[in-house]
Amino acid sequence: MSIVEVLRGMRWRGKVNEYIESKLRVGELIHLSLIDPAKVHDLRTLSEIGRRLSAAGTDAFLVGGSIGVSESDVDSVVTTLEEFNKPVILFPGNVNGLSRMADAVLFMSLLNSDDPYFIIGAQIIGAPIIKKYGLEPLPTAYIVVGYGGTAGFIGKARPLPLEKPEIGIAYALAAEYLGMKYIYLEGGSGSPEPITPQYVKYVRSSTSKSYIMVGGGIRRAEDVTKIADAGAHIIVTGNIIESDLGRAEELVKTVKRSKL
Ligand code: 1GP
């Protein structure tokens, strides 16, 4: 056991997937709070944010971003969030988004990228690092839909058109048949509107084994309710945490009041 693991007490490592699935099994929707290390300027403020989101009931923290992220920034953010006793899961835009301090990592392939680097290139560079750090990999299909945002631009995605859900279904089925446990429908951080509930519903109803994650542009409680009713298993909110923390807490509570 490394000194880092001893210090962290190895509370969550290897148990994050089971933690999520155990909640889903009893009909709980999962809420993930996304923190972008590039936007964190003050760790004391981050600690207060973490405390409030944790008290509101968020299930885990996602840490990552597409641009301006350094491994040492990720380390500081992860270490600050550890005190809330919730899993800290990396959401890497590239290999620089990995940190030995985290519990798990969304091991993602950006399936609708035009660049093989984002489908399997970064993954083969990152996989040995994940093994060395002892992070728990959560196999995730990352599918950029609609607006796409910075993740779509940097990842050279061809965002799927919202008016053609059959394409999203085809991607989601391919992901499920490839054994990917999580399917992240990404509308793009800061998207003017979230992915439509209808789109989520089509994808959810055509898959049976994978868990559907939805994020991007979720700012209103009614968005959460509609996306939850459409069948999402996991809801991610990010930007709202910086722009209106009170609203972010409300969204967490709305997710946690919803039933699968
Ligand atoms: C971005 O889906 C996440 O990757 C969250 O999006 O920042 O718009 O909440 P927002």
py3Dmol code that shows the C-alpha trace and the ligand (Angstrom):
import py3Dmol

protein = """\
ATOM      1  CA  MET A   1       0.000   0.000   0.000  1.00  0.00           C
ATOM      2  CA  SER A   2       1.447   3.369  -0.993  1.00  0.00           C
ATOM      3  CA  ILE A   3       1.690   6.268   1.427  1.00  0.00           C
ATOM      4  CA  VAL A   4      -0.945   8.108  -0.628  1.00  0.00           C
ATOM      5  CA  GLU A   5      -3.355   5.196  -0.200  1.00  0.00           C
ATOM      6  CA  VAL A   6      -2.606   4.991   3.502  1.00  0.00           C
ATOM      7  CA  LEU A   7      -3.301   8.711   3.905  1.00  0.00           C
ATOM      8  CA  ARG A   8      -6.531   8.432   1.956  1.00  0.00           C
ATOM      9  CA  GLY A   9      -7.592   5.393   3.906  1.00  0.00           C
ATOM     10  CA  MET A  10      -8.561   3.752   0.586  1.00  0.00           C
ATOM     11  CA  ARG A  11     -12.156   4.519   1.403  1.00  0.00           C
ATOM     12  CA  TRP A  12     -13.635   4.395  -2.068  1.00  0.00           C
ATOM     13  CA  ARG A  13     -11.130   2.800  -4.384  1.00  0.00           C
ATOM     14  CA  GLY A  14     -12.562  -0.239  -6.083  1.00  0.00           C
ATOM     15  CA  LYS A  15     -15.954   0.483  -4.552  1.00  0.00           C
ATOM     16  CA  VAL A  16     -17.232   3.416  -6.591  1.00  0.00           C
ATOM     17  CA  ASN A  17     -19.066   1.406  -9.241  1.00  0.00           C
ATOM     18  CA  GLU A  18     -20.679  -0.701  -6.526  1.00  0.00           C
ATOM     19  CA  TYR A  19     -21.602   2.464  -4.589  1.00  0.00           C
ATOM     20  CA  ILE A  20     -23.381   3.855  -7.668  1.00  0.00           C
ATOM     21  CA  GLU A  21     -25.057   0.562  -8.574  1.00  0.00           C
ATOM     22  CA  SER A  22     -26.238  -0.064  -5.030  1.00  0.00           C
ATOM     23  CA  LYS A  23     -28.089   3.261  -5.106  1.00  0.00           C
ATOM     24  CA  LEU A  24     -29.534   2.624  -8.572  1.00  0.00           C
ATOM     25  CA  ARG A  25     -30.710  -0.824  -7.447  1.00  0.00           C
ATOM     26  CA  VAL A  26     -32.951   0.747  -4.839  1.00  0.00           C
ATOM     27  CA  GLY A  27     -34.349   3.271  -7.325  1.00  0.00           C
ATOM     28  CA  GLU A  28     -32.188   6.266  -6.403  1.00  0.00           C
ATOM     29  CA  LEU A  29     -31.102   8.630  -9.133  1.00  0.00           C
ATOM     30  CA  ILE A  30     -27.465   9.661  -8.932  1.00  0.00           C
ATOM     31  CA  HIS A  31     -26.313  13.269  -8.892  1.00  0.00           C
ATOM     32  CA  LEU A  32     -22.736  14.170  -9.758  1.00  0.00           C
ATOM     33  CA  SER A  33     -21.290  17.628  -9.087  1.00  0.00           C
ATOM     34  CA  LEU A  34     -18.746  18.601 -11.714  1.00  0.00           C
ATOM     35  CA  ILE A  35     -15.816  20.768 -10.666  1.00  0.00           C
ATOM     36  CA  ASP A  36     -13.526  22.104 -13.393  1.00  0.00           C
ATOM     37  CA  PRO A  37     -10.040  22.611 -11.867  1.00  0.00           C
ATOM     38  CA  ALA A  38      -9.286  25.326 -14.435  1.00  0.00           C
ATOM     39  CA  LYS A  39     -12.051  27.438 -12.916  1.00  0.00           C
ATOM     40  CA  VAL A  40     -11.069  26.955  -9.279  1.00  0.00           C
ATOM     41  CA  HIS A  41      -9.193  29.981  -7.991  1.00  0.00           C
ATOM     42  CA  ASP A  42      -9.456  29.508  -4.272  1.00  0.00           C
ATOM     43  CA  LEU A  43      -9.441  26.186  -2.441  1.00  0.00           C
ATOM     44  CA  ARG A  44     -11.160  27.612   0.619  1.00  0.00           C
ATOM     45  CA  THR A  45     -14.135  28.612  -1.526  1.00  0.00           C
ATOM     46  CA  LEU A  46     -14.053  25.180  -3.142  1.00  0.00           C
ATOM     47  CA  SER A  47     -14.197  23.613   0.297  1.00  0.00           C
ATOM     48  CA  GLU A  48     -17.324  25.634   1.129  1.00  0.00           C
ATOM     49  CA  ILE A  49     -18.861  24.622  -2.219  1.00  0.00           C
ATOM     50  CA  GLY A  50     -18.049  20.984  -1.532  1.00  0.00           C
ATOM     51  CA  ARG A  51     -19.564  21.200   1.925  1.00  0.00           C
ATOM     52  CA  ARG A  52     -22.819  22.697   0.657  1.00  0.00           C
ATOM     53  CA  LEU A  53     -23.236  20.290  -2.272  1.00  0.00           C
ATOM     54  CA  SER A  54     -22.427  17.380  -0.052  1.00  0.00           C
ATOM     55  CA  ALA A  55     -25.003  18.506   2.533  1.00  0.00           C
ATOM     56  CA  ALA A  56     -27.560  18.909  -0.283  1.00  0.00           C
ATOM     57  CA  GLY A  57     -27.030  15.232  -1.113  1.00  0.00           C
ATOM     58  CA  THR A  58     -24.782  15.054  -4.171  1.00  0.00           C
ATOM     59  CA  ASP A  59     -23.561  11.477  -4.535  1.00  0.00           C
ATOM     60  CA  ALA A  60     -20.038  12.133  -5.779  1.00  0.00           C
ATOM     61  CA  PHE A  61     -17.758  14.753  -7.258  1.00  0.00           C
ATOM     62  CA  LEU A  62     -16.583  14.704 -10.853  1.00  0.00           C
ATOM     63  CA  VAL A  63     -13.339  16.558 -11.446  1.00  0.00           C
ATOM     64  CA  GLY A  64     -12.227  17.557 -14.920  1.00  0.00           C
ATOM     65  CA  GLY A  65     -12.377  19.918 -17.843  1.00  0.00           C
ATOM     66  CA  SER A  66     -11.402  20.272 -21.470  1.00  0.00           C
ATOM     67  CA  ILE A  67      -8.927  23.120 -21.376  1.00  0.00           C
ATOM     68  CA  GLY A  68      -6.376  24.662 -19.006  1.00  0.00           C
ATOM     69  CA  VAL A  69      -6.226  21.670 -16.640  1.00  0.00           C
ATOM     70  CA  SER A  70      -2.910  20.676 -15.064  1.00  0.00           C
ATOM     71  CA  GLU A  71      -2.338  17.530 -13.035  1.00  0.00           C
ATOM     72  CA  SER A  72      -1.276  19.544  -9.988  1.00  0.00           C
ATOM     73  CA  ASP A  73      -4.508  21.581 -10.143  1.00  0.00           C
ATOM     74  CA  VAL A  74      -6.450  18.323 -10.318  1.00  0.00           C
ATOM     75  CA  ASP A  75      -4.503  17.022  -7.305  1.00  0.00           C
ATOM     76  CA  SER A  76      -5.389  20.107  -5.247  1.00  0.00           C
ATOM     77  CA  VAL A  77      -9.067  19.974  -6.159  1.00  0.00           C
ATOM     78  CA  VAL A  78      -9.332  16.243  -5.460  1.00  0.00           C
ATOM     79  CA  THR A  79      -7.555  16.600  -2.130  1.00  0.00           C
ATOM     80  CA  THR A  80      -9.843  19.455  -1.104  1.00  0.00           C
ATOM     81  CA  LEU A  81     -12.972  17.467  -1.989  1.00  0.00           C
ATOM     82  CA  GLU A  82     -11.858  14.353  -0.126  1.00  0.00           C
ATOM     83  CA  GLU A  83     -12.972  15.710   3.218  1.00  0.00           C
ATOM     84  CA  PHE A  84     -16.657  15.278   2.319  1.00  0.00           C
ATOM     85  CA  ASN A  85     -16.491  11.503   2.289  1.00  0.00           C
ATOM     86  CA  LYS A  86     -17.999  11.156  -1.181  1.00  0.00           C
ATOM     87  CA  PRO A  87     -16.214   9.461  -4.068  1.00  0.00           C
ATOM     88  CA  VAL A  88     -14.071  11.748  -6.198  1.00  0.00           C
ATOM     89  CA  ILE A  89     -14.201  10.633  -9.816  1.00  0.00           C
ATOM     90  CA  LEU A  90     -11.975  12.029 -12.539  1.00  0.00           C
ATOM     91  CA  PHE A  91     -13.562  13.235 -15.755  1.00  0.00           C
ATOM     92  CA  PRO A  92     -10.460  13.688 -17.892  1.00  0.00           C
ATOM     93  CA  GLY A  93     -10.475  15.692 -21.110  1.00  0.00           C
ATOM     94  CA  ASN A  94      -7.033  14.256 -21.788  1.00  0.00           C
ATOM     95  CA  VAL A  95      -4.241  12.409 -19.968  1.00  0.00           C
ATOM     96  CA  ASN A  96      -3.359  15.579 -18.056  1.00  0.00           C
ATOM     97  CA  GLY A  97      -6.662  15.150 -16.201  1.00  0.00           C
ATOM     98  CA  LEU A  98      -5.418  12.124 -14.225  1.00  0.00           C
ATOM     99  CA  SER A  99      -4.512  12.361 -10.555  1.00  0.00           C
ATOM    100  CA  ARG A 100      -3.190   9.726  -8.172  1.00  0.00           C
ATOM    101  CA  MET A 101      -5.289  11.284  -5.405  1.00  0.00           C
ATOM    102  CA  ALA A 102      -8.720  10.388  -6.870  1.00  0.00           C
ATOM    103  CA  ASP A 103     -10.854   7.303  -6.274  1.00  0.00           C
ATOM    104  CA  ALA A 104     -12.045   6.477  -9.780  1.00  0.00           C
ATOM    105  CA  VAL A 105     -11.975   7.718 -13.336  1.00  0.00           C
ATOM    106  CA  LEU A 106     -14.590   7.831 -16.052  1.00  0.00           C
ATOM    107  CA  PHE A 107     -12.565   5.797 -18.532  1.00  0.00           C
ATOM    108  CA  MET A 108     -14.120   7.413 -21.555  1.00  0.00           C
ATOM    109  CA  SER A 109     -14.035   6.992 -25.283  1.00  0.00           C
ATOM    110  CA  LEU A 110     -15.458   9.922 -27.225  1.00  0.00           C
ATOM    111  CA  LEU A 111     -17.295   7.713 -29.661  1.00  0.00           C
ATOM    112  CA  ASN A 112     -18.356  10.405 -32.114  1.00  0.00           C
ATOM    113  CA  SER A 113     -14.969  12.044 -32.445  1.00  0.00           C
ATOM    114  CA  ASP A 114     -13.449  12.291 -35.907  1.00  0.00           C
ATOM    115  CA  ASP A 115     -10.027  11.822 -34.354  1.00  0.00           C
ATOM    116  CA  PRO A 116      -8.940   8.334 -33.230  1.00  0.00           C
ATOM    117  CA  TYR A 117      -6.860  10.001 -30.509  1.00  0.00           C
ATOM    118  CA  PHE A 118     -10.055  10.743 -28.554  1.00  0.00           C
ATOM    119  CA  ILE A 119     -11.539   7.304 -29.245  1.00  0.00           C
ATOM    120  CA  ILE A 120      -8.557   5.121 -28.250  1.00  0.00           C
ATOM    121  CA  GLY A 121      -5.308   7.152 -28.444  1.00  0.00           C
ATOM    122  CA  ALA A 122      -5.486   9.039 -25.138  1.00  0.00           C
ATOM    123  CA  GLN A 123      -6.842   5.872 -23.523  1.00  0.00           C
ATOM    124  CA  ILE A 124      -3.768   3.780 -24.319  1.00  0.00           C
ATOM    125  CA  ILE A 125      -1.537   6.533 -22.992  1.00  0.00           C
ATOM    126  CA  GLY A 126      -3.660   6.895 -19.866  1.00  0.00           C
ATOM    127  CA  ALA A 127      -4.375   3.231 -19.081  1.00  0.00           C
ATOM    128  CA  PRO A 128      -0.923   2.383 -17.636  1.00  0.00           C
ATOM    129  CA  ILE A 129      -1.056   5.583 -15.563  1.00  0.00           C
ATOM    130  CA  ILE A 130      -4.470   4.580 -14.191  1.00  0.00           C
ATOM    131  CA  LYS A 131      -3.036   1.184 -13.291  1.00  0.00           C
ATOM    132  CA  LYS A 132      -0.007   2.750 -11.622  1.00  0.00           C
ATOM    133  CA  TYR A 133      -2.193   5.158  -9.633  1.00  0.00           C
ATOM    134  CA  GLY A 134      -4.614   2.368  -8.671  1.00  0.00           C
ATOM    135  CA  LEU A 135      -7.666   4.304  -9.849  1.00  0.00           C
ATOM    136  CA  GLU A 136     -10.939   2.459 -10.406  1.00  0.00           C
ATOM    137  CA  PRO A 137     -11.880   2.731 -14.101  1.00  0.00           C
ATOM    138  CA  LEU A 138     -15.572   3.213 -14.912  1.00  0.00           C
ATOM    139  CA  PRO A 139     -16.011   2.224 -18.587  1.00  0.00           C
ATOM    140  CA  THR A 140     -17.846   5.102 -20.230  1.00  0.00           C
ATOM    141  CA  ALA A 141     -19.048   5.938 -23.719  1.00  0.00           C
ATOM    142  CA  TYR A 142     -18.856   9.696 -24.150  1.00  0.00           C
ATOM    143  CA  ILE A 143     -21.279  10.913 -26.792  1.00  0.00           C
ATOM    144  CA  VAL A 144     -21.519  14.588 -27.653  1.00  0.00           C
ATOM    145  CA  VAL A 145     -25.001  15.689 -28.657  1.00  0.00           C
ATOM    146  CA  GLY A 146     -26.354  19.007 -29.951  1.00  0.00           C
ATOM    147  CA  TYR A 147     -24.437  22.097 -28.822  1.00  0.00           C
ATOM    148  CA  GLY A 148     -21.308  20.163 -27.837  1.00  0.00           C
ATOM    149  CA  GLY A 149     -19.426  23.015 -26.190  1.00  0.00           C
ATOM    150  CA  THR A 150     -15.695  23.012 -25.539  1.00  0.00           C
ATOM    151  CA  ALA A 151     -15.541  19.240 -25.046  1.00  0.00           C
ATOM    152  CA  GLY A 152     -17.023  18.765 -28.497  1.00  0.00           C
ATOM    153  CA  PHE A 153     -14.672  21.273 -30.109  1.00  0.00           C
ATOM    154  CA  ILE A 154     -11.497  20.036 -28.422  1.00  0.00           C
ATOM    155  CA  GLY A 155     -12.497  16.409 -28.894  1.00  0.00           C
ATOM    156  CA  LYS A 156     -13.169  16.971 -32.608  1.00  0.00           C
ATOM    157  CA  ALA A 157     -16.642  15.545 -32.171  1.00  0.00           C
ATOM    158  CA  ARG A 158     -19.306  15.686 -34.796  1.00  0.00           C
ATOM    159  CA  PRO A 159     -22.130  16.438 -32.347  1.00  0.00           C
ATOM    160  CA  LEU A 160     -25.149  14.238 -32.934  1.00  0.00           C
ATOM    161  CA  PRO A 161     -28.210  16.138 -34.175  1.00  0.00           C
ATOM    162  CA  LEU A 162     -30.926  16.318 -31.526  1.00  0.00           C
ATOM    163  CA  GLU A 163     -33.624  15.906 -34.174  1.00  0.00           C
ATOM    164  CA  LYS A 164     -32.218  12.488 -35.166  1.00  0.00           C
ATOM    165  CA  PRO A 165     -32.399  10.369 -32.003  1.00  0.00           C
ATOM    166  CA  GLU A 166     -31.978   7.197 -34.070  1.00  0.00           C
ATOM    167  CA  ILE A 167     -28.293   8.117 -34.453  1.00  0.00           C
ATOM    168  CA  GLY A 168     -27.968   8.470 -30.667  1.00  0.00           C
ATOM    169  CA  ILE A 169     -29.670   5.114 -30.235  1.00  0.00           C
ATOM    170  CA  ALA A 170     -27.224   3.510 -32.678  1.00  0.00           C
ATOM    171  CA  TYR A 171     -24.251   4.921 -30.754  1.00  0.00           C
ATOM    172  CA  ALA A 172     -25.716   3.908 -27.412  1.00  0.00           C
ATOM    173  CA  LEU A 173     -26.383   0.355 -28.599  1.00  0.00           C
ATOM    174  CA  ALA A 174     -22.862   0.086 -30.005  1.00  0.00           C
ATOM    175  CA  ALA A 175     -21.525   1.289 -26.633  1.00  0.00           C
ATOM    176  CA  GLU A 176     -23.646  -1.231 -24.753  1.00  0.00           C
ATOM    177  CA  TYR A 177     -22.601  -4.102 -27.029  1.00  0.00           C
ATOM    178  CA  LEU A 178     -18.971  -3.081 -26.495  1.00  0.00           C
ATOM    179  CA  GLY A 179     -19.599  -3.543 -22.775  1.00  0.00           C
ATOM    180  CA  MET A 180     -19.447   0.094 -21.723  1.00  0.00           C
ATOM    181  CA  LYS A 181     -21.293   0.403 -18.455  1.00  0.00           C
ATOM    182  CA  TYR A 182     -21.978   4.124 -18.553  1.00  0.00           C
ATOM    183  CA  ILE A 183     -23.259   6.129 -21.508  1.00  0.00           C
ATOM    184  CA  TYR A 184     -22.686   9.836 -21.033  1.00  0.00           C
ATOM    185  CA  LEU A 185     -24.919  11.962 -23.250  1.00  0.00           C
ATOM    186  CA  GLU A 186     -23.021  15.248 -23.216  1.00  0.00           C
ATOM    187  CA  GLY A 187     -24.854  18.349 -24.337  1.00  0.00           C
ATOM    188  CA  GLY A 188     -21.739  20.455 -23.753  1.00  0.00           C
ATOM    189  CA  SER A 189     -20.823  22.423 -20.694  1.00  0.00           C
ATOM    190  CA  GLY A 190     -22.741  25.702 -20.639  1.00  0.00           C
ATOM    191  CA  SER A 191     -25.088  24.574 -23.389  1.00  0.00           C
ATOM    192  CA  PRO A 192     -27.992  27.045 -23.783  1.00  0.00           C
ATOM    193  CA  GLU A 193     -30.414  24.137 -23.339  1.00  0.00           C
ATOM    194  CA  PRO A 194     -30.006  20.607 -21.994  1.00  0.00           C
ATOM    195  CA  ILE A 195     -30.423  17.547 -24.183  1.00  0.00           C
ATOM    196  CA  THR A 196     -34.151  17.114 -24.729  1.00  0.00           C
ATOM    197  CA  PRO A 197     -36.016  14.678 -22.472  1.00  0.00           C
ATOM    198  CA  GLN A 198     -37.378  13.003 -25.605  1.00  0.00           C
ATOM    199  CA  TYR A 199     -33.836  12.229 -26.774  1.00  0.00           C
ATOM    200  CA  VAL A 200     -32.925  10.811 -23.362  1.00  0.00           C
ATOM    201  CA  LYS A 201     -36.090   8.722 -23.385  1.00  0.00           C
ATOM    202  CA  TYR A 202     -35.327   7.183 -26.781  1.00  0.00           C
ATOM    203  CA  VAL A 203     -31.789   6.270 -25.775  1.00  0.00           C
ATOM    204  CA  ARG A 204     -32.836   4.893 -22.392  1.00  0.00           C
ATOM    205  CA  SER A 205     -35.634   2.798 -23.842  1.00  0.00           C
ATOM    206  CA  SER A 206     -33.388   1.214 -26.454  1.00  0.00           C
ATOM    207  CA  THR A 207     -30.644   0.183 -24.031  1.00  0.00           C
ATOM    208  CA  SER A 208     -30.971  -2.264 -21.183  1.00  0.00           C
ATOM    209  CA  LYS A 209     -27.649  -2.824 -19.441  1.00  0.00           C
ATOM    210  CA  SER A 210     -25.834   0.513 -19.504  1.00  0.00           C
ATOM    211  CA  TYR A 211     -26.544   3.481 -17.255  1.00  0.00           C
ATOM    212  CA  ILE A 212     -27.488   6.729 -18.944  1.00  0.00           C
ATOM    213  CA  MET A 213     -25.702   9.864 -17.721  1.00  0.00           C
ATOM    214  CA  VAL A 214     -26.899  13.258 -18.874  1.00  0.00           C
ATOM    215  CA  GLY A 215     -25.145  16.608 -18.554  1.00  0.00           C
ATOM    216  CA  GLY A 216     -24.693  19.967 -20.197  1.00  0.00           C
ATOM    217  CA  GLY A 217     -26.795  23.085 -19.681  1.00  0.00           C
ATOM    218  CA  ILE A 218     -28.946  21.781 -16.826  1.00  0.00           C
ATOM    219  CA  ARG A 219     -29.894  24.864 -14.772  1.00  0.00           C
ATOM    220  CA  ARG A 220     -33.551  24.549 -13.807  1.00  0.00           C
ATOM    221  CA  ALA A 221     -35.357  22.168 -11.503  1.00  0.00           C
ATOM    222  CA  GLU A 222     -37.904  21.461 -14.243  1.00  0.00           C
ATOM    223  CA  ASP A 223     -35.059  20.356 -16.566  1.00  0.00           C
ATOM    224  CA  VAL A 224     -33.946  17.903 -13.906  1.00  0.00           C
ATOM    225  CA  THR A 225     -37.458  16.584 -13.417  1.00  0.00           C
ATOM    226  CA  LYS A 226     -38.025  16.085 -17.139  1.00  0.00           C
ATOM    227  CA  ILE A 227     -34.662  14.400 -17.697  1.00  0.00           C
ATOM    228  CA  ALA A 228     -35.232  12.195 -14.655  1.00  0.00           C
ATOM    229  CA  ASP A 229     -38.722  11.279 -15.886  1.00  0.00           C
ATOM    230  CA  ALA A 230     -37.204  10.451 -19.292  1.00  0.00           C
ATOM    231  CA  GLY A 231     -35.153   7.733 -17.615  1.00  0.00           C
ATOM    232  CA  ALA A 232     -31.688   9.147 -16.940  1.00  0.00           C
ATOM    233  CA  HIS A 233     -29.847   7.205 -14.255  1.00  0.00           C
ATOM    234  CA  ILE A 234     -27.254   9.878 -13.514  1.00  0.00           C
ATOM    235  CA  ILE A 235     -27.485  13.667 -13.802  1.00  0.00           C
ATOM    236  CA  VAL A 236     -24.440  15.932 -13.927  1.00  0.00           C
ATOM    237  CA  THR A 237     -24.388  19.650 -13.170  1.00  0.00           C
ATOM    238  CA  GLY A 238     -21.339  21.874 -13.474  1.00  0.00           C
ATOM    239  CA  ASN A 239     -21.566  25.529 -14.483  1.00  0.00           C
ATOM    240  CA  ILE A 240     -24.480  26.308 -12.202  1.00  0.00           C
ATOM    241  CA  ILE A 241     -22.217  25.591  -9.226  1.00  0.00           C
ATOM    242  CA  GLU A 242     -20.109  28.616 -10.136  1.00  0.00           C
ATOM    243  CA  SER A 243     -22.914  30.885 -11.263  1.00  0.00           C
ATOM    244  CA  ASP A 244     -25.538  30.180  -8.580  1.00  0.00           C
ATOM    245  CA  LEU A 245     -24.617  27.808  -5.784  1.00  0.00           C
ATOM    246  CA  GLY A 246     -28.064  28.065  -4.172  1.00  0.00           C
ATOM    247  CA  ARG A 247     -29.657  26.907  -7.412  1.00  0.00           C
ATOM    248  CA  ALA A 248     -27.065  24.125  -7.702  1.00  0.00           C
ATOM    249  CA  GLU A 249     -28.084  22.864  -4.248  1.00  0.00           C
ATOM    250  CA  GLU A 250     -31.722  22.953  -5.319  1.00  0.00           C
ATOM    251  CA  LEU A 251     -30.907  20.875  -8.418  1.00  0.00           C
ATOM    252  CA  VAL A 252     -29.109  18.277  -6.293  1.00  0.00           C
ATOM    253  CA  LYS A 253     -32.158  17.992  -4.039  1.00  0.00           C
ATOM    254  CA  THR A 254     -34.468  17.691  -7.050  1.00  0.00           C
ATOM    255  CA  VAL A 255     -32.375  14.830  -8.435  1.00  0.00           C
ATOM    256  CA  LYS A 256     -32.352  13.086  -5.072  1.00  0.00           C
ATOM    257  CA  ARG A 257     -36.144  13.419  -4.706  1.00  0.00           C
ATOM    258  CA  SER A 258     -36.624  11.762  -8.127  1.00  0.00           C
ATOM    259  CA  LYS A 259     -37.108   8.032  -8.518  1.00  0.00           C
ATOM    260  CA  LEU A 260     -35.828   5.757 -11.242  1.00  0.00           C
TER     261      LEU A 260
END
"""
ligand_1 = """\
10
1GP
C -20.171 19.209 -18.840
O -22.081 17.847 -18.756
C -21.258 18.631 -17.996
O -19.291 18.248 -19.255
C -21.957 19.681 -17.200
O -22.448 20.735 -17.988
O -21.470 22.724 -16.886
O -23.460 22.954 -18.379
O -23.681 21.881 -16.138
P -22.796 22.144 -17.306
"""
view = py3Dmol.view(width=600, height=400)
view.addModel(protein, "pdb")
view.setStyle({"model": 0}, {"cartoon": {"style": "trace"}})
view.addModel(ligand_1, "xyz")
view.setStyle({"model": 1}, {"stick": {}})
view.zoomTo()
view.show()
